[in-house]
């Protein structure tokens, strides 16, 4: 197995751990199996009902572990090697896992960073991340109890939360998700996020996944695409 393949597996497991932490904060539970993590009840908005952990997962068994009776089931096909059309799914989008060696950001940020470690700061982060879309309540205070989850906030000189991301710490990698900036998009967010990650975890490589313009931005900030993934949706 190549080093890239090993990193993709580590990234997929890290992402599944983050999805599991997110649904736990909503009072729900998922289960890890040999081939995939899956939740039997519909997960919160933006979060998959299953994440494959190894190539070649059994699509029939996977579909049997989630709720396919209610519209909206989704699967993160971490190796882009499943065909879930017979189970009623369609491809929502394709993306790339990304990897960045442990190092400081190449571009300095004008923003200071801290962690959202209390409900008030977490709420300010959620409102900035949501930016008026009406989904800030997805981010719940219960998330603060998860020891592997670090909600990173980029603050302007007047201390407003204007950028951020979620870092998920696992044995081999730190996974980054929910990257945002109120102005300037990911090119504003990545320098402060990478500054925070390097300060917290100076020796651990960073992974995540992106597509489209967000993937191009990640590459500008030192990430390398290392393998495809696919998101399936059942309408």
C-alpha positions in Angstrom: 0.0 0.0 0.0 1.4 3.4 -1.0 1.9 6.3 1.4 -1.0 8.2 -0.3 -3.3 5.2 0.1 -2.4 5.0 3.8 -3.1 8.8 4.2 -6.4 8.5 2.4 -7.5 5.7 4.8 -6.4 7.8 7.8 -8.3 10.8 6.4 -11.4 8.7 5.9 -11.3 7.3 9.4 -10.6 10.8 10.8 -13.6 12.2 8.9 -15.8 9.4 10.2 -14.7 10.1 13.7 -15.7 13.8 13.2 -19.1 12.8 11.8 -19.6 10.5 14.8 -18.7 13.3 17.2 -21.1 15.7 15.4 -24.1 13.4 15.7 -23.3 12.5 19.3 -23.6 16.2 20.0 -27.2 15.9 18.7 -27.9 12.9 20.9 -27.5 10.3 18.2 -25.2 7.3 17.8 -23.4 5.7 14.9 -21.4 2.4 14.7 -18.0 1.6 13.3 -17.8 -1.6 11.3 -14.9 -3.2 9.4 -15.9 -1.5 6.1 -17.8 1.7 7.2 -19.1 3.9 9.9 -22.9 4.2 9.7 -25.8 5.8 11.6 -29.1 4.0 11.6 -31.2 7.2 12.0 -31.0 10.3 9.7 -28.0 12.4 10.6 -28.0 16.3 10.9 -27.9 18.4 7.8 -24.6 18.3 5.8 -23.5 15.1 7.6 -23.5 11.7 5.9 -25.4 8.6 7.2 -22.3 6.5 6.4 -18.6 6.9 5.6 -16.6 4.0 4.0 -13.3 3.2 5.7 -11.8 0.8 3.2 -11.9 0.3 -0.5 -14.4 -2.2 -1.9 -17.1 -1.9 0.7 -20.3 -4.0 0.1 -22.9 -1.5 -1.2 -25.8 -3.7 -0.3 -24.7 -4.2 3.3 -23.9 -0.5 3.6 -27.3 0.6 2.4 -28.8 -1.9 4.9 -27.2 -0.1 7.8 -28.8 3.3 7.2 -32.3 4.7 6.9 -33.2 4.6 3.2 -37.0 4.9 3.8 -36.8 8.7 4.5 -35.6 11.0 1.7 -32.1 12.5 2.2 -29.9 9.6 3.0 -26.3 10.2 2.0 -23.1 8.2 1.9 -19.5 9.4 1.8 -17.8 7.0 -0.6 -14.3 7.6 0.6 -12.6 5.8 -2.3 -15.0 6.7 -5.1 -15.4 3.0 -5.9 -19.0 2.2 -5.1 -22.1 2.0 -7.3 -25.1 2.9 -5.2 -27.5 3.5 -8.1 -29.4 0.2 -7.5 -30.1 1.3 -3.9 -31.7 4.5 -5.3 -28.7 6.9 -4.8 -27.3 9.5 -7.2 -23.9 11.2 -7.2 -24.3 14.6 -5.5 -20.7 15.7 -6.0 -17.1 14.4 -6.3 -14.2 15.8 -4.4 -10.6 15.1 -3.5 -9.0 14.2 -0.2 -6.2 16.7 0.5 -3.0 16.4 2.6 -0.5 18.9 3.9 2.7 18.0 5.7 3.1 19.5 9.2 4.5 23.0 8.8 3.6 26.6 9.5 1.4 28.5 7.0 3.2 29.9 4.0 1.2 33.1 4.2 0.9 35.1 7.4 -2.6 36.0 8.6 -3.8 39.4 9.9 -6.2 37.5 12.1 -5.6 36.2 15.6 -6.9 32.8 16.5 -8.4 31.1 19.6 -10.5 28.1 20.4 -14.2 28.2 21.0 -14.1 26.6 24.4 -17.3 27.9 26.0 -20.9 28.0 24.8 -20.9 31.8 24.2 -17.8 31.7 21.9 -19.1 28.6 20.2 -22.4 30.3 19.4 -20.5 33.3 18.0 -18.5 30.9 15.8 -21.6 29.1 14.7 -23.4 32.3 13.7 -20.3 33.5 11.7 -19.9 30.0 10.0 -23.6 30.0 9.1 -23.6 33.6 7.9 -27.4 34.0 8.0 -28.4 30.7 6.4 -30.5 29.7 9.4 -28.5 26.6 10.3 -26.3 27.8 13.2 -28.2 25.5 15.6 -26.4 22.6 14.0 -23.4 23.5 16.2 -24.4 22.6 19.7 -22.7 23.2 23.1 -22.4 19.4 23.6 -19.7 19.4 21.0 -17.4 21.1 23.5 -17.3 17.8 25.5 -15.5 16.0 22.7 -11.8 15.9 23.5 -10.8 15.3 19.9 -12.7 18.3 18.5 -11.2 21.8 18.4 -13.3 24.6 17.0 -10.9 27.2 15.7 -11.9 30.9 15.5 -10.1 33.6 13.6 -10.8 37.0 15.1 -10.6 40.5 13.7 -8.8 43.3 15.5 -12.1 44.1 17.2 -12.4 40.5 18.4 -15.2 39.4 16.2 -15.2 35.9 14.8 -14.7 36.3 11.1 -13.1 33.0 10.0 -12.6 29.5 11.3 -12.7 25.8 10.9 -13.1 22.6 12.9 -10.0 20.5 13.7 -10.5 16.8 14.5 -7.4 15.2 16.1 -6.7 11.5 15.6 -3.6 9.4 16.0 -2.0 10.0 12.6 -3.6 13.2 11.2 -5.6 16.3 12.0 -8.7 16.7 9.9 -9.9 20.1 8.9 -13.6 20.8 8.0 -16.1 23.7 7.9 -13.5 26.2 6.7 -15.0 29.6 6.3 -14.3 33.4 6.3 -16.9 36.1 6.2 -14.7 38.1 3.7 -12.2 36.7 1.3 -13.3 33.0 1.4 -10.8 30.2 2.0 -7.8 32.3 1.0 -8.5 34.4 4.1 -9.4 31.4 6.3 -6.5 29.0 5.6 -3.6 31.1 6.9 -5.2 31.6 10.3 -6.5 28.0 10.5 -3.1 26.6 9.6 -1.5 28.9 12.1 -3.8 27.5 14.8 -3.2 23.9 13.7 0.5 24.3 13.6 0.5 25.9 17.1 -1.7 23.1 18.5 -0.2 20.1 16.6 3.2 21.1 15.2 4.3 17.6 14.1 1.0 16.2 12.7 0.0 16.4 9.0 -3.3 18.0 8.1 -6.0 16.3 5.9 -9.5 17.2 4.7 -11.4 17.2 1.5 -12.5 19.9 -1.0 -13.8 20.3 -4.5 -14.0 23.1 -7.1 -12.7 26.5 -6.2 -12.2 25.4 -2.5 -9.9 22.7 -3.7 -7.9 25.2 -5.8 -7.6 27.4 -2.7 -6.4 24.6 -0.5 -3.7 23.8 -3.1 -2.6 27.4 -3.0 -2.0 27.0 0.7 0.2 23.9 0.5 -2.2 21.0 0.2 -1.9 18.2 -2.3 -4.9 16.2 -3.7 -4.3 12.6 -2.8 -7.4 10.6 -3.9 -11.0 10.9 -5.0 -14.2 10.6 -2.9 -17.8 10.7 -3.9 -20.9 11.8 -2.1 -24.1 9.9 -2.9 -27.6 11.2 -2.1 -30.9 9.3 -2.0 -33.7 11.8 -2.8 
